[in-house]
Amino acid sequence: MGGLIPVAVLLVLLFTNVIAFGNTSKTDSAQGTNHHSGQNVITTMASEDANSSTNIAEVSEAVVGVTNLQRQSIWTNSEEAGTGSGIIYKKENGKAYVVTNHHVVNGAEQVEVVLANDERIPAIVLGTDELTDLAVLEIDGEKVNRVATLGTTEDKQVGETVFAIGNPLGIEFANSLTKGIISGLNRSVSVDTTGDQVADWVTEVIQTDAAINPGNSGGALVDANGEVIGINSMKIASTQVEGIGFAIPIDTALPIMEQLETNGKVQRPFIGISMAKLNQVPMQYRHNIILPDGVEQGMVVASVEPGSPAEIAGLQQFDVITKIDDHETPTALELRKYMYSETKVGDTVKLEIYRNGEKQVIDLELMDKNE
């Protein structure tokens, strides 16, 4: 009798739905997770005859493997050099489009996309952007049946449930799903895009404790509604750290994706100089830099590129740039961050400089580096 009583109680709970199995949305609701069903959804992505994802299981079908193939020598065939993840975000005119990370396809001679059913399809890299670590691929859309629904981070809050979907450690564990929360929004993370071990850019990311492992790069960070709110990009790999991963917000990624898909590159304003901080100028050249008392920060122009906006505006070697449009520029990072976020190609900016100890303000028209 003692053994039968707990069984009877369990059956009552099951049949009255106090305990529910296999129903993610009800479980999340019972835990008090705050979801915003009225959020604005990005609707610019076409799906044609593919179905848009509406829940976690469906969006996982739109998360694919991305294989980087390279040849070790001219005598060998291309071999797998690395794997990552990607998200099918659009299907149009018989083609499907996949967003992944730049570092997943960097250096690839060929790229393959592995669908959820393990079918491999050759991919064309339409464009990559090292600064934002994004890349867009094109594949034949004939066998693509599911397209991810893109959401937004606009109304998201710290503590909301999220899921990371991708291929940790390769295709063997394809479409693995881990669960966590949004640990932080609008995090600023310094990154090195040139490989010189010096941070030269700051990227804004979503922080999550959902497990992101090697191979997850380029996969989806999904909210409880099944909408992609981020593209998994990196984690802090340290024995002292647990559960700190980062994703590129979909709101930030979407305009970059559209430019890569259309133009193959991202158009950014360009000045045409190399710079160094005051304390980095070699001693034998410091006598060329004359500054009045009180001016202790700025970027020294090391060289001016011929035909660049800088040369047209009259910038010279050893000029010290202290402000751009009244925004102080103590580092090259600050200068680039202002230009890339606050200006566009064709804008005219005002540079405050010091030349031979005298302050000048120079008007400079920004151009596209690739023009």
JOCOR-V137809 format. One record per pair of residues at least 12 apart in sequence whose ideal C-beta (glycine too) atoms are under 8 Angstrom apart, sorted by the first residue. I is the first residue (numbers start at 0). J is the second residue. Records with the same first field share a line. If there is no record, write none. Layout:
I->J + J
This chain:
23->54 + 55 + 223
24->54 + 223
27->160 + 223
30->160
32->158 + 159 + 160 + 223
33->156 + 158 + 159
34->159 + 222 + 223 + 224
35->154 + 155
36->224
38->150 + 151 + 153 + 154
39->151 + 153 + 154
40->148 + 149 + 150 + 151 + 226
41->149 + 150 + 151 + 249 + 250 + 253
43->253 + 257
44->88 + 89 + 146 + 149
45->89 + 90 + 91
46->89 + 90 + 146
47->90 + 91 + 92 + 140
48->90
49->87 + 90 + 95 + 140 + 143 + 144 + 145 + 146
50->144 + 145 + 146
51->145 + 146 + 147 + 148
52->145 + 146 + 147 + 148 + 225 + 226
53->148 + 225
54->224 + 225
55->162 + 164 + 176 + 221 + 223 + 225
57->145 + 225
58->145 + 147 + 148 + 164 + 219 + 221 + 225 + 226 + 227
59->115 + 164 + 174 + 176
60->115 + 144 + 145 + 174
61->86 + 87 + 88 + 115 + 145 + 146 + 147 + 219
62->84 + 85 + 86 + 87 + 115 + 147 + 164 + 165 + 174 + 218 + 219
63->84 + 85 + 86 + 87 + 97 + 112 + 113 + 114 + 115
64->82 + 83 + 84 + 85 + 112 + 113 + 166 + 169 + 170 + 173
65->82 + 83 + 84 + 85 + 97 + 99 + 103 + 104 + 110 + 111 + 112 + 113 + 122 + 136 + 217
66->79 + 81 + 82 + 110 + 111 + 112 + 113 + 119 + 170
67->79 + 80 + 81 + 82 + 83 + 103 + 104 + 105 + 106 + 107 + 110
68->80 + 107 + 108 + 109 + 110 + 111
69->106 + 107 + 108
70->108
77->108 + 109
80->106 + 107
81->103
82->103 + 166 + 169 + 170 + 214
83->99 + 100 + 102 + 103 + 104 + 165 + 166 + 214 + 215 + 216 + 217 + 218
84->99 + 103 + 164 + 165 + 166 + 214 + 215 + 216 + 217 + 218 + 219 + 231
85->97 + 98 + 99 + 103 + 112 + 136 + 217 + 218
86->98 + 99 + 147 + 217 + 218 + 219 + 227 + 230
87->143 + 145 + 146 + 147
88->146 + 147 + 149 + 227 + 256
89->146 + 260
90->140 + 143 + 146
91->140
93->139 + 140 + 141
94->137 + 138 + 139 + 140
95->137 + 138 + 139 + 140 + 143 + 146
96->125 + 135 + 136 + 137 + 138 + 260
97->112 + 122 + 135 + 136 + 137 + 138
98->133 + 134 + 135 + 136 + 217 + 230 + 252 + 256
99->133 + 134 + 135 + 136 + 216 + 217 + 230
100->132 + 133 + 134 + 216 + 217 + 230 + 232
101->127 + 128 + 129 + 131 + 132 + 133 + 134
102->132 + 216
103->134 + 216 + 217
104->124 + 127 + 134 + 136
105->127 + 129
107->124
109->121
110->122 + 123 + 124 + 136
112->136 + 138
113->166 + 170 + 173
114->142 + 143
115->145 + 173 + 174
117->170 + 173
118->142
120->138 + 139 + 142
121->138 + 139
122->136 + 137 + 138
123->136 + 137 + 138
124->136
125->137 + 259 + 260 + 263
126->258 + 259 + 260 + 262 + 263 + 264 + 265
127->259
128->255 + 259 + 264 + 265
129->192
130->192 + 200 + 265 + 267 + 339
131->202 + 247 + 251 + 252 + 255 + 265
132->190 + 202 + 232 + 233 + 247
133->230 + 247 + 252 + 255 + 256 + 259
134->217 + 259
135->256 + 259 + 260
147->219 + 227
148->225 + 226 + 227
149->226 + 227 + 249 + 253
150->222 + 224 + 226 + 227 + 228 + 249
151->226 + 228 + 249 + 250
152->184 + 205 + 228 + 229 + 248 + 249 + 250
153->250
155->181 + 184 + 205 + 222 + 228
156->181 + 184
157->180 + 181 + 182 + 183 + 184
158->180 + 181
159->180 + 181 + 222 + 223
160->178 + 179 + 180 + 222 + 223
161->178 + 179 + 180 + 181 + 207 + 209 + 220 + 221 + 222 + 223 + 228 + 229
162->176 + 177 + 178 + 179 + 209 + 220 + 221 + 222 + 223
163->176 + 177 + 179 + 207 + 209 + 210 + 211 + 215 + 218 + 219 + 220 + 221 + 231 + 244 + 246
164->176 + 218 + 219 + 221
165->211 + 214 + 215 + 216 + 217 + 218 + 219 + 231
166->214 + 215 + 218
167->210 + 212 + 213 + 214 + 215
168->212 + 213 + 214
169->214
172->214
175->215
177->209 + 210 + 211
178->209
179->207 + 208 + 209 + 210 + 242
180->207 + 208 + 209
181->205 + 206 + 207
182->206 + 207 + 208 + 242 + 243
183->205 + 206
184->205 + 206
185->203
186->203 + 204 + 205 + 206 + 245
187->201 + 202 + 203 + 204
188->201 + 202 + 204 + 233 + 245
189->201
190->202
198->332
199->331 + 332 + 335
200->332 + 335 + 336
201->332 + 336
202->247
203->248 + 251
204->229 + 232 + 233 + 245 + 246 + 247 + 248
205->220 + 228 + 229 + 245 + 246 + 247 + 248
206->243 + 244 + 245
207->220 + 229 + 244 + 245 + 246
208->242 + 243 + 244
209->244
210->242 + 244
211->231 + 233 + 234 + 244 + 245 + 246
212->234
215->231
216->231 + 232 + 233
217->230 + 231 + 232
218->230 + 231
219->231
220->246
227->249
228->246 + 248 + 249
229->246 + 247 + 248 + 249
230->246 + 247 + 249 + 252
231->244 + 245 + 246
232->245 + 246 + 247
233->245
264->369
266->344 + 367 + 369
267->338 + 339 + 344 + 367 + 368
268->338 + 339 + 342 + 343 + 344 + 346 + 365 + 366 + 367
269->307 + 308 + 344 + 365 + 366 + 367 + 368
270->307 + 308 + 309 + 314 + 338 + 363 + 365
271->303 + 304 + 306 + 307 + 308 + 309 + 310 + 366 + 368
272->300 + 301 + 302 + 303 + 304 + 307 + 309 + 314
273->300 + 301 + 302
274->298 + 299 + 300 + 301 + 320 + 331 + 334
275->298 + 299 + 301
276->298 + 299 + 329 + 330 + 331
277->295 + 296 + 297 + 299 + 319
279->299
280->299
284->317
287->316 + 317
288->317 + 319
289->353 + 355 + 356
290->319 + 353 + 356
291->353 + 356 + 358
294->319 + 321 + 353
296->321 + 327 + 329
297->319 + 320 + 321 + 328 + 329 + 353
298->319 + 320 + 328 + 329 + 330 + 331 + 334
299->317 + 318 + 319 + 320
300->314 + 315 + 316 + 317 + 318 + 319 + 320
301->316
302->316
303->315 + 316
307->366
308->363 + 364 + 365 + 366
309->363
311->363 + 364
312->350 + 361 + 362 + 363 + 364
313->361
314->350 + 352 + 361 + 363
315->354
317->354
318->352 + 353 + 354
319->352 + 353 + 354
320->334 + 350 + 351 + 352
321->351 + 352 + 353
322->349 + 350 + 351
323->337 + 338 + 348 + 349 + 350 + 351
324->337 + 341 + 342 + 348 + 349
325->349 + 351
326->341
338->365
342->365
343->365
344->365 + 366 + 367
345->364 + 365 + 366
346->364 + 365
347->362 + 363 + 364 + 365
348->362 + 363 + 365
349->361 + 362 + 363
350->362 + 363
